[in-house]
Amino acid sequence: MTCDRLVCANCAGPVSEGRCPVCRANRARLERENPWSNISPAALIALLAALLAVVLVVEHATA
């Protein structure tokens, strides 16, 4: 779960902005529980494309 869409019950602001201590604590807790939640979808796609490129290069080199 990411904190992009979560709304704080204390200040009614987005948790991702960290407006109050409750927001900051929940954001820190979410980041501790799932460090992969900070990766954007674009970065994930780029990582998969790079992995695919490496696999193709290795396969081409062995053929």
CHARMM-style PDB file with segment names, atoms N, HN, CA, C and O in Angstrom:
ATOM      1  N   MET     1       0.840  -1.170   0.000  1.00  0.00      PROA
ATOM      2  CA  MET     1       0.000   0.000   0.000  1.00  0.00      PROA
ATOM      3  C   MET     1       0.891   1.242   0.000  1.00  0.00      PROA
ATOM      4  O   MET     1       1.921   1.285   0.673  1.00  0.00      PROA
ATOM      5  N   THR     2       0.483   2.230  -0.754  1.00  0.00      PROA
ATOM      6  HN  THR     2      -0.354   2.195  -1.301  1.00  0.00      PROA
ATOM      7  CA  THR     2       1.206   3.495  -0.761  1.00  0.00      PROA
ATOM      8  C   THR     2       0.385   4.543  -0.026  1.00  0.00      PROA
ATOM      9  O   THR     2      -0.821   4.390   0.163  1.00  0.00      PROA
ATOM     10  N   CYS     3       1.055   5.602   0.382  1.00  0.00      PROA
ATOM     11  HN  CYS     3       2.035   5.726   0.228  1.00  0.00      PROA
ATOM     12  CA  CYS     3       0.349   6.646   1.117  1.00  0.00      PROA
ATOM     13  C   CYS     3      -0.118   7.773   0.202  1.00  0.00      PROA
ATOM     14  O   CYS     3      -0.511   8.835   0.685  1.00  0.00      PROA
ATOM     15  N   ASP     4      -0.082   7.558  -1.110  1.00  0.00      PROA
ATOM     16  HN  ASP     4       0.238   6.695  -1.502  1.00  0.00      PROA
ATOM     17  CA  ASP     4      -0.490   8.598  -2.055  1.00  0.00      PROA
ATOM     18  C   ASP     4      -1.960   8.972  -1.914  1.00  0.00      PROA
ATOM     19  O   ASP     4      -2.316  10.144  -2.037  1.00  0.00      PROA
ATOM     20  N   ARG     5      -2.793   8.013  -1.664  1.00  0.00      PROA
ATOM     21  HN  ARG     5      -2.504   7.061  -1.564  1.00  0.00      PROA
ATOM     22  CA  ARG     5      -4.231   8.266  -1.626  1.00  0.00      PROA
ATOM     23  C   ARG     5      -4.826   8.258  -0.221  1.00  0.00      PROA
ATOM     24  O   ARG     5      -6.032   8.439  -0.052  1.00  0.00      PROA
ATOM     25  N   LEU     6      -3.984   8.050   0.781  1.00  0.00      PROA
ATOM     26  HN  LEU     6      -3.005   7.904   0.644  1.00  0.00      PROA
ATOM     27  CA  LEU     6      -4.490   8.022   2.150  1.00  0.00      PROA
ATOM     28  C   LEU     6      -4.715   9.431   2.667  1.00  0.00      PROA
ATOM     29  O   LEU     6      -3.920  10.336   2.411  1.00  0.00      PROA
ATOM     30  N   VAL     7      -5.821   9.609   3.407  1.00  0.00      PROA
ATOM     31  HN  VAL     7      -6.467   8.874   3.615  1.00  0.00      PROA
ATOM     32  CA  VAL     7      -6.144  10.899   4.013  1.00  0.00      PROA
ATOM     33  C   VAL     7      -6.033  10.750   5.520  1.00  0.00      PROA
ATOM     34  O   VAL     7      -6.548   9.795   6.102  1.00  0.00      PROA
ATOM     35  N   CYS     8      -5.360  11.697   6.142  1.00  0.00      PROA
ATOM     36  HN  CYS     8      -4.941  12.473   5.669  1.00  0.00      PROA
ATOM     37  CA  CYS     8      -5.143  11.663   7.589  1.00  0.00      PROA
ATOM     38  C   CYS     8      -6.428  12.010   8.325  1.00  0.00      PROA
ATOM     39  O   CYS     8      -7.115  12.964   7.963  1.00  0.00      PROA
ATOM     40  N   ALA     9      -6.751  11.244   9.347  1.00  0.00      PROA
ATOM     41  HN  ALA     9      -6.192  10.468   9.640  1.00  0.00      PROA
ATOM     42  CA  ALA     9      -7.936  11.528  10.154  1.00  0.00      PROA
ATOM     43  C   ALA     9      -7.687  12.691  11.101  1.00  0.00      PROA
ATOM     44  O   ALA     9      -8.637  13.280  11.616  1.00  0.00      PROA
ATOM     45  N   ASN    10      -6.437  13.025  11.337  1.00  0.00      PROA
ATOM     46  HN  ASN    10      -5.665  12.546  10.919  1.00  0.00      PROA
ATOM     47  CA  ASN    10      -6.102  14.107  12.265  1.00  0.00      PROA
ATOM     48  C   ASN    10      -6.207  15.482  11.599  1.00  0.00      PROA
ATOM     49  O   ASN    10      -6.835  16.386  12.150  1.00  0.00      PROA
ATOM     50  N   CYS    11      -5.601  15.649  10.425  1.00  0.00      PROA
ATOM     51  HN  CYS    11      -5.090  14.915   9.978  1.00  0.00      PROA
ATOM     52  CA  CYS    11      -5.572  16.968   9.782  1.00  0.00      PROA
ATOM     53  C   CYS    11      -6.349  17.011   8.471  1.00  0.00      PROA
ATOM     54  O   CYS    11      -6.458  18.078   7.867  1.00  0.00      PROA
ATOM     55  N   ALA    12      -6.890  15.891   8.012  1.00  0.00      PROA
ATOM     56  HN  ALA    12      -6.802  15.023   8.502  1.00  0.00      PROA
ATOM     57  CA  ALA    12      -7.662  15.772   6.774  1.00  0.00      PROA
ATOM     58  C   ALA    12      -6.825  16.085   5.535  1.00  0.00      PROA
ATOM     59  O   ALA    12      -7.378  16.376   4.474  1.00  0.00      PROA
ATOM     60  N   GLY    13      -5.519  16.029   5.657  1.00  0.00      PROA
ATOM     61  HN  GLY    13      -5.070  15.792   6.518  1.00  0.00      PROA
ATOM     62  CA  GLY    13      -4.636  16.229   4.510  1.00  0.00      PROA
ATOM     63  C   GLY    13      -4.101  14.905   4.018  1.00  0.00      PROA
ATOM     64  O   GLY    13      -4.216  13.888   4.703  1.00  0.00      PROA
ATOM     65  N   PRO    14      -3.515  14.911   2.830  1.00  0.00      PROA
ATOM     66  CA  PRO    14      -2.904  13.676   2.313  1.00  0.00      PROA
ATOM     67  C   PRO    14      -1.738  13.236   3.199  1.00  0.00      PROA
ATOM     68  O   PRO    14      -0.915  14.059   3.600  1.00  0.00      PROA
ATOM     69  N   VAL    15      -1.670  11.974   3.495  1.00  0.00      PROA
ATOM     70  HN  VAL    15      -2.338  11.306   3.169  1.00  0.00      PROA
ATOM     71  CA  VAL    15      -0.600  11.438   4.338  1.00  0.00      PROA
ATOM     72  C   VAL    15       0.752  11.628   3.659  1.00  0.00      PROA
ATOM     73  O   VAL    15       1.766  11.800   4.335  1.00  0.00      PROA
ATOM     74  N   SER    16       0.774  11.598   2.332  1.00  0.00      PROA
ATOM     75  HN  SER    16      -0.050  11.459   1.783  1.00  0.00      PROA
ATOM     76  CA  SER    16       2.035  11.742   1.612  1.00  0.00      PROA
ATOM     77  C   SER    16       2.676  13.113   1.819  1.00  0.00      PROA
ATOM     78  O   SER    16       3.890  13.251   1.677  1.00  0.00      PROA
ATOM     79  N   GLU    17       1.878  14.124   2.153  1.00  0.00      PROA
ATOM     80  HN  GLU    17       0.891  14.012   2.269  1.00  0.00      PROA
ATOM     81  CA  GLU    17       2.435  15.463   2.401  1.00  0.00      PROA
ATOM     82  C   GLU    17       3.037  15.590   3.797  1.00  0.00      PROA
ATOM     83  O   GLU    17       3.923  16.419   4.006  1.00  0.00      PROA
ATOM     84  N   GLY    18       2.582  14.796   4.745  1.00  0.00      PROA
ATOM     85  HN  GLY    18       1.863  14.123   4.574  1.00  0.00      PROA
ATOM     86  CA  GLY    18       3.132  14.829   6.102  1.00  0.00      PROA
ATOM     87  C   GLY    18       2.904  16.143   6.816  1.00  0.00      PROA
ATOM     88  O   GLY    18       3.842  16.708   7.380  1.00  0.00      PROA
ATOM     89  N   ARG    19       1.685  16.640   6.806  1.00  0.00      PROA
ATOM     90  HN  ARG    19       0.923  16.181   6.349  1.00  0.00      PROA
ATOM     91  CA  ARG    19       1.366  17.937   7.405  1.00  0.00      PROA
ATOM     92  C   ARG    19       1.442  17.940   8.932  1.00  0.00      PROA
ATOM     93  O   ARG    19       1.818  18.944   9.536  1.00  0.00      PROA
ATOM     94  N   CYS    20       1.090  16.831   9.544  1.00  0.00      PROA
ATOM     95  HN  CYS    20       0.785  16.015   9.053  1.00  0.00      PROA
ATOM     96  CA  CYS    20       1.066  16.788  11.012  1.00  0.00      PROA
ATOM     97  C   CYS    20       1.899  15.597  11.501  1.00  0.00      PROA
ATOM     98  O   CYS    20       2.316  14.763  10.696  1.00  0.00      PROA
ATOM     99  N   PRO    21       2.144  15.514  12.818  1.00  0.00      PROA
ATOM    100  CA  PRO    21       2.929  14.386  13.348  1.00  0.00      PROA
ATOM    101  C   PRO    21       2.300  13.022  13.067  1.00  0.00      PROA
ATOM    102  O   PRO    21       3.014  12.039  12.867  1.00  0.00      PROA
ATOM    103  N   VAL    22       0.973  12.960  13.050  1.00  0.00      PROA
ATOM    104  HN  VAL    22       0.394  13.759  13.213  1.00  0.00      PROA
ATOM    105  CA  VAL    22       0.300  11.687  12.776  1.00  0.00      PROA
ATOM    106  C   VAL    22       0.582  11.247  11.338  1.00  0.00      PROA
ATOM    107  O   VAL    22       0.866  10.076  11.085  1.00  0.00      PROA
ATOM    108  N   CYS    23       0.501  12.201  10.392  1.00  0.00      PROA
ATOM    109  HN  CYS    23       0.271  13.152  10.597  1.00  0.00      PROA
ATOM    110  CA  CYS    23       0.814  11.892   8.984  1.00  0.00      PROA
ATOM    111  C   CYS    23       2.242  11.389   8.850  1.00  0.00      PROA
ATOM    112  O   CYS    23       2.494  10.371   8.205  1.00  0.00      PROA
ATOM    113  N   ARG    24       3.167  12.102   9.458  1.00  0.00      PROA
ATOM    114  HN  ARG    24       2.963  12.929   9.982  1.00  0.00      PROA
ATOM    115  CA  ARG    24       4.575  11.733   9.327  1.00  0.00      PROA
ATOM    116  C   ARG    24       4.845  10.364   9.942  1.00  0.00      PROA
ATOM    117  O   ARG    24       5.632   9.587   9.402  1.00  0.00      PROA
ATOM    118  N   ALA    25       4.206  10.066  11.055  1.00  0.00      PROA
ATOM    119  HN  ALA    25       3.566  10.697  11.494  1.00  0.00      PROA
ATOM    120  CA  ALA    25       4.396   8.766  11.701  1.00  0.00      PROA
ATOM    121  C   ALA    25       3.838   7.641  10.833  1.00  0.00      PROA
ATOM    122  O   ALA    25       4.473   6.598  10.682  1.00  0.00      PROA
ATOM    123  N   ASN    26       2.659   7.850  10.267  1.00  0.00      PROA
ATOM    124  HN  ASN    26       2.143   8.698  10.390  1.00  0.00      PROA
ATOM    125  CA  ASN    26       2.071   6.809   9.420  1.00  0.00      PROA
ATOM    126  C   ASN    26       2.857   6.617   8.135  1.00  0.00      PROA
ATOM    127  O   ASN    26       3.018   5.490   7.667  1.00  0.00      PROA
ATOM    128  N   ARG    27       3.347   7.708   7.559  1.00  0.00      PROA
ATOM    129  HN  ARG    27       3.217   8.624   7.939  1.00  0.00      PROA
ATOM    130  CA  ARG    27       4.154   7.600   6.351  1.00  0.00      PROA
ATOM    131  C   ARG    27       5.443   6.832   6.650  1.00  0.00      PROA
ATOM    132  O   ARG    27       5.860   5.986   5.860  1.00  0.00      PROA
ATOM    133  N   ALA    28       6.070   7.126   7.786  1.00  0.00      PROA
ATOM    134  HN  ALA    28       5.731   7.813   8.428  1.00  0.00      PROA
ATOM    135  CA  ALA    28       7.297   6.415   8.166  1.00  0.00      PROA
ATOM    136  C   ALA    28       7.020   4.936   8.414  1.00  0.00      PROA
ATOM    137  O   ALA    28       7.825   4.081   8.043  1.00  0.00      PROA
ATOM    138  N   ARG    29       5.892   4.634   9.035  1.00  0.00      PROA
ATOM    139  HN  ARG    29       5.239   5.328   9.336  1.00  0.00      PROA
ATOM    140  CA  ARG    29       5.534   3.241   9.294  1.00  0.00      PROA
ATOM    141  C   ARG    29       5.313   2.494   7.988  1.00  0.00      PROA
ATOM    142  O   ARG    29       5.778   1.365   7.837  1.00  0.00      PROA
ATOM    143  N   LEU    30       4.609   3.110   7.038  1.00  0.00      PROA
ATOM    144  HN  LEU    30       4.231   4.028   7.161  1.00  0.00      PROA
ATOM    145  CA  LEU    30       4.375   2.459   5.749  1.00  0.00      PROA
ATOM    146  C   LEU    30       5.681   2.232   4.998  1.00  0.00      PROA
ATOM    147  O   LEU    30       5.848   1.201   4.347  1.00  0.00      PROA
ATOM    148  N   GLU    31       6.601   3.179   5.080  1.00  0.00      PROA
ATOM    149  HN  GLU    31       6.465   4.016   5.609  1.00  0.00      PROA
ATOM    150  CA  GLU    31       7.882   3.026   4.398  1.00  0.00      PROA
ATOM    151  C   GLU    31       8.727   1.930   5.036  1.00  0.00      PROA
ATOM    152  O   GLU    31       9.454   1.224   4.336  1.00  0.00      PROA
ATOM    153  N   ARG    32       8.639   1.779   6.352  1.00  0.00      PROA
ATOM    154  HN  ARG    32       8.049   2.351   6.920  1.00  0.00      PROA
ATOM    155  CA  ARG    32       9.370   0.699   7.032  1.00  0.00      PROA
ATOM    156  C   ARG    32       8.803  -0.659   6.649  1.00  0.00      PROA
ATOM    157  O   ARG    32       9.554  -1.607   6.424  1.00  0.00      PROA
ATOM    158  N   GLU    33       7.469  -0.756   6.574  1.00  0.00      PROA
ATOM    159  HN  GLU    33       6.858   0.015   6.757  1.00  0.00      PROA
ATOM    160  CA  GLU    33       6.842  -2.041   6.289  1.00  0.00      PROA
ATOM    161  C   GLU    33       7.065  -2.481   4.842  1.00  0.00      PROA
ATOM    162  O   GLU    33       7.230  -3.672   4.579  1.00  0.00      PROA
ATOM    163  N   ASN    34       7.070  -1.540   3.909  1.00  0.00      PROA
ATOM    164  HN  ASN    34       6.936  -0.572   4.122  1.00  0.00      PROA
ATOM    165  CA  ASN    34       7.195  -1.897   2.505  1.00  0.00      PROA
ATOM    166  C   ASN    34       8.097  -0.896   1.789  1.00  0.00      PROA
ATOM    167  O   ASN    34       7.609   0.109   1.271  1.00  0.00      PROA
ATOM    168  N   PRO    35       9.394  -1.151   1.751  1.00  0.00      PROA
ATOM    169  CA  PRO    35      10.295  -0.209   1.088  1.00  0.00      PROA
ATOM    170  C   PRO    35      10.063  -0.117  -0.421  1.00  0.00      PROA
ATOM    171  O   PRO    35      10.472   0.869  -1.033  1.00  0.00      PROA
ATOM    172  N   TRP    36       9.428  -1.100  -1.032  1.00  0.00      PROA
ATOM    173  HN  TRP    36       9.096  -1.901  -0.535  1.00  0.00      PROA
ATOM    174  CA  TRP    36       9.154  -1.072  -2.464  1.00  0.00      PROA
ATOM    175  C   TRP    36       8.004  -0.143  -2.810  1.00  0.00      PROA
ATOM    176  O   TRP    36       7.768   0.122  -3.989  1.00  0.00      PROA
ATOM    177  N   SER    37       7.280   0.360  -1.815  1.00  0.00      PROA
ATOM    178  HN  SER    37       7.471   0.145  -0.857  1.00  0.00      PROA
ATOM    179  CA  SER    37       6.140   1.233  -2.099  1.00  0.00      PROA
ATOM    180  C   SER    37       6.566   2.587  -2.646  1.00  0.00      PROA
ATOM    181  O   SER    37       5.734   3.312  -3.192  1.00  0.00      PROA
ATOM    182  N   ASN    38       7.842   2.949  -2.514  1.00  0.00      PROA
ATOM    183  HN  ASN    38       8.518   2.360  -2.070  1.00  0.00      PROA
ATOM    184  CA  ASN    38       8.312   4.239  -3.005  1.00  0.00      PROA
ATOM    185  C   ASN    38       8.660   4.225  -4.482  1.00  0.00      PROA
ATOM    186  O   ASN    38       8.926   5.278  -5.062  1.00  0.00      PROA
ATOM    187  N   ILE    39       8.665   3.058  -5.097  1.00  0.00      PROA
ATOM    188  HN  ILE    39       8.449   2.203  -4.626  1.00  0.00      PROA
ATOM    189  CA  ILE    39       9.029   2.966  -6.505  1.00  0.00      PROA
ATOM    190  C   ILE    39       7.820   3.333  -7.356  1.00  0.00      PROA
ATOM    191  O   ILE    39       6.731   2.788  -7.176  1.00  0.00      PROA
ATOM    192  N   SER    40       8.021   4.253  -8.272  1.00  0.00      PROA
ATOM    193  HN  SER    40       8.905   4.696  -8.418  1.00  0.00      PROA
ATOM    194  CA  SER    40       6.933   4.673  -9.158  1.00  0.00      PROA
ATOM    195  C   SER    40       6.706   3.610 -10.229  1.00  0.00      PROA
ATOM    196  O   SER    40       7.603   2.816 -10.513  1.00  0.00      PROA
ATOM    197  N   PRO    41       5.527   3.589 -10.818  1.00  0.00      PROA
ATOM    198  CA  PRO    41       5.275   2.623 -11.896  1.00  0.00      PROA
ATOM    199  C   PRO    41       6.226   2.808 -13.075  1.00  0.00      PROA
ATOM    200  O   PRO    41       6.625   1.828 -13.704  1.00  0.00      PROA
ATOM    201  N   ALA    42       6.594   4.051 -13.381  1.00  0.00      PROA
ATOM    202  HN  ALA    42       6.270   4.847 -12.870  1.00  0.00      PROA
ATOM    203  CA  ALA    42       7.520   4.288 -14.492  1.00  0.00      PROA
ATOM    204  C   ALA    42       8.895   3.688 -14.190  1.00  0.00      PROA
ATOM    205  O   ALA    42       9.532   3.115 -15.073  1.00  0.00      PROA
ATOM    206  N   ALA    43       9.345   3.820 -12.953  1.00  0.00      PROA
ATOM    207  HN  ALA    43       8.827   4.285 -12.236  1.00  0.00      PROA
ATOM    208  CA  ALA    43      10.626   3.241 -12.574  1.00  0.00      PROA
ATOM    209  C   ALA    43      10.573   1.717 -12.619  1.00  0.00      PROA
ATOM    210  O   ALA    43      11.546   1.068 -13.002  1.00  0.00      PROA
ATOM    211  N   LEU    44       9.456   1.159 -12.234  1.00  0.00      PROA
ATOM    212  HN  LEU    44       8.665   1.686 -11.923  1.00  0.00      PROA
ATOM    213  CA  LEU    44       9.296  -0.292 -12.281  1.00  0.00      PROA
ATOM    214  C   LEU    44       9.329  -0.800 -13.723  1.00  0.00      PROA
ATOM    215  O   LEU    44       9.946  -1.827 -14.006  1.00  0.00      PROA
ATOM    216  N   ILE    45       8.669  -0.084 -14.630  1.00  0.00      PROA
ATOM    217  HN  ILE    45       8.169   0.750 -14.400  1.00  0.00      PROA
ATOM    218  CA  ILE    45       8.689  -0.468 -16.043  1.00  0.00      PROA
ATOM    219  C   ILE    45      10.101  -0.356 -16.604  1.00  0.00      PROA
ATOM    220  O   ILE    45      10.538  -1.223 -17.361  1.00  0.00      PROA
ATOM    221  N   ALA    46      10.816   0.707 -16.238  1.00  0.00      PROA
ATOM    222  HN  ALA    46      10.461   1.411 -15.624  1.00  0.00      PROA
ATOM    223  CA  ALA    46      12.195   0.874 -16.703  1.00  0.00      PROA
ATOM    224  C   ALA    46      13.083  -0.252 -16.177  1.00  0.00      PROA
ATOM    225  O   ALA    46      13.940  -0.755 -16.902  1.00  0.00      PROA
ATOM    226  N   LEU    47      12.885  -0.642 -14.938  1.00  0.00      PROA
ATOM    227  HN  LEU    47      12.189  -0.233 -14.349  1.00  0.00      PROA
ATOM    228  CA  LEU    47      13.660  -1.736 -14.358  1.00  0.00      PROA
ATOM    229  C   LEU    47      13.385  -3.048 -15.088  1.00  0.00      PROA
ATOM    230  O   LEU    47      14.309  -3.810 -15.370  1.00  0.00      PROA
ATOM    231  N   LEU    48      12.127  -3.306 -15.391  1.00  0.00      PROA
ATOM    232  HN  LEU    48      11.377  -2.687 -15.162  1.00  0.00      PROA
ATOM    233  CA  LEU    48      11.792  -4.528 -16.127  1.00  0.00      PROA
ATOM    234  C   LEU    48      12.350  -4.497 -17.547  1.00  0.00      PROA
ATOM    235  O   LEU    48      12.796  -5.527 -18.053  1.00  0.00      PROA
ATOM    236  N   ALA    49      12.333  -3.336 -18.199  1.00  0.00      PROA
ATOM    237  HN  ALA    49      11.970  -2.499 -17.788  1.00  0.00      PROA
ATOM    238  CA  ALA    49      12.896  -3.221 -19.542  1.00  0.00      PROA
ATOM    239  C   ALA    49      14.403  -3.460 -19.510  1.00  0.00      PROA
ATOM    240  O   ALA    49      14.944  -4.126 -20.393  1.00  0.00      PROA
ATOM    241  N   ALA    50      15.078  -2.926 -18.506  1.00  0.00      PROA
ATOM    242  HN  ALA    50      14.638  -2.385 -17.789  1.00  0.00      PROA
ATOM    243  CA  ALA    50      16.522  -3.140 -18.376  1.00  0.00      PROA
ATOM    244  C   ALA    50      16.824  -4.620 -18.135  1.00  0.00      PROA
ATOM    245  O   ALA    50      17.769  -5.164 -18.706  1.00  0.00      PROA
ATOM    246  N   LEU    51      16.039  -5.255 -17.306  1.00  0.00      PROA
ATOM    247  HN  LEU    51      15.271  -4.814 -16.842  1.00  0.00      PROA
ATOM    248  CA  LEU    51      16.227  -6.686 -17.052  1.00  0.00      PROA
ATOM    249  C   LEU    51      16.019  -7.496 -18.328  1.00  0.00      PROA
ATOM    250  O   LEU    51      16.775  -8.428 -18.605  1.00  0.00      PROA
ATOM    251  N   LEU    52      15.007  -7.147 -19.096  1.00  0.00      PROA
ATOM    252  HN  LEU    52      14.393  -6.390 -18.871  1.00  0.00      PROA
ATOM    253  CA  LEU    52      14.756  -7.838 -20.352  1.00  0.00      PROA
ATOM    254  C   LEU    52      15.913  -7.630 -21.325  1.00  0.00      PROA
ATOM    255  O   LEU    52      16.309  -8.562 -22.024  1.00  0.00      PROA
ATOM    256  N   ALA    53      16.455  -6.420 -21.374  1.00  0.00      PROA
ATOM    257  HN  ALA    53      16.133  -5.662 -20.806  1.00  0.00      PROA
ATOM    258  CA  ALA    53      17.588  -6.136 -22.250  1.00  0.00      PROA
ATOM    259  C   ALA    53      18.797  -6.974 -21.857  1.00  0.00      PROA
ATOM    260  O   ALA    53      19.485  -7.508 -22.727  1.00  0.00      PROA
ATOM    261  N   VAL    54      19.062  -7.095 -20.585  1.00  0.00      PROA
ATOM    262  HN  VAL    54      18.503  -6.662 -19.878  1.00  0.00      PROA
ATOM    263  CA  VAL    54      20.187  -7.904 -20.108  1.00  0.00      PROA
ATOM    264  C   VAL    54      19.995  -9.363 -20.493  1.00  0.00      PROA
ATOM    265  O   VAL    54      20.927 -10.020 -20.958  1.00  0.00      PROA
ATOM    266  N   VAL    55      18.807  -9.855 -20.300  1.00  0.00      PROA
ATOM    267  HN  VAL    55      18.051  -9.321 -19.922  1.00  0.00      PROA
ATOM    268  CA  VAL    55      18.513 -11.246 -20.648  1.00  0.00      PROA
ATOM    269  C   VAL    55      18.721 -11.471 -22.150  1.00  0.00      PROA
ATOM    270  O   VAL    55      19.289 -12.487 -22.552  1.00  0.00      PROA
ATOM    271  N   LEU    56      18.266 -10.534 -22.973  1.00  0.00      PROA
ATOM    272  HN  LEU    56      17.804  -9.709 -22.646  1.00  0.00      PROA
ATOM    273  CA  LEU    56      18.422 -10.679 -24.419  1.00  0.00      PROA
ATOM    274  C   LEU    56      19.897 -10.632 -24.829  1.00  0.00      PROA
ATOM    275  O   LEU    56      20.317 -11.392 -25.701  1.00  0.00      PROA
ATOM    276  N   VAL    57      20.679  -9.754 -24.214  1.00  0.00      PROA
ATOM    277  HN  VAL    57      20.338  -9.137 -23.505  1.00  0.00      PROA
ATOM    278  CA  VAL    57      22.105  -9.658 -24.525  1.00  0.00      PROA
ATOM    279  C   VAL    57      22.828 -10.938 -24.131  1.00  0.00      PROA
ATOM    280  O   VAL    57      23.662 -11.440 -24.884  1.00  0.00      PROA
ATOM    281  N   VAL    58      22.514 -11.461 -22.968  1.00  0.00      PROA
ATOM    282  HN  VAL    58      21.836 -11.053 -22.356  1.00  0.00      PROA
ATOM    283  CA  VAL    58      23.166 -12.696 -22.510  1.00  0.00      PROA
ATOM    284  C   VAL    58      22.772 -13.855 -23.414  1.00  0.00      PROA
ATOM    285  O   VAL    58      23.612 -14.690 -23.751  1.00  0.00      PROA
ATOM    286  N   GLU    59      21.505 -13.917 -23.808  1.00  0.00      PROA
ATOM    287  HN  GLU    59      20.823 -13.239 -23.534  1.00  0.00      PROA
ATOM    288  CA  GLU    59      21.072 -14.994 -24.670  1.00  0.00      PROA
ATOM    289  C   GLU    59      21.713 -14.873 -26.051  1.00  0.00      PROA
ATOM    290  O   GLU    59      22.078 -15.883 -26.652  1.00  0.00      PROA
ATOM    291  N   HSD    60      21.851 -13.675 -26.547  1.00  0.00      PROA
ATOM    292  HN  HSD    60      21.554 -12.854 -26.059  1.00  0.00      PROA
ATOM    293  CA  HSD    60      22.485 -13.469 -27.858  1.00  0.00      PROA
ATOM    294  C   HSD    60      23.980 -13.822 -27.811  1.00  0.00      PROA
ATOM    295  O   HSD    60      24.533 -14.352 -28.775  1.00  0.00      PROA
ATOM    296  N   ALA    61      24.619 -13.521 -26.680  1.00  0.00      PROA
ATOM    297  HN  ALA    61      24.169 -13.091 -25.897  1.00  0.00      PROA
ATOM    298  CA  ALA    61      26.049 -13.802 -26.546  1.00  0.00      PROA
ATOM    299  C   ALA    61      26.318 -15.303 -26.472  1.00  0.00      PROA
ATOM    300  O   ALA    61      27.369 -15.764 -26.917  1.00  0.00      PROA
ATOM    301  N   THR    62      25.399 -16.054 -25.927  1.00  0.00      PROA
ATOM    302  HN  THR    62      24.545 -15.680 -25.565  1.00  0.00      PROA
ATOM    303  CA  THR    62      25.624 -17.500 -25.782  1.00  0.00      PROA
ATOM    304  C   THR    62      25.215 -18.263 -27.026  1.00  0.00      PROA
ATOM    305  O   THR    62      25.595 -19.422 -27.188  1.00  0.00      PROA
ATOM    306  N   ALA    63      24.457 -17.646 -27.898  1.00  0.00      PROA
ATOM    307  HN  ALA    63      24.148 -16.704 -27.766  1.00  0.00      PROA
ATOM    308  CA  ALA    63      23.972 -18.345 -29.111  1.00  0.00      PROA
ATOM    309  C   ALA    63      24.976 -18.342 -30.233  1.00  0.00      PROA
ATOM    310  OT1 ALA    63      24.707 -18.888 -31.303  1.00  0.00      PROA
TER     311      ALA     63
END
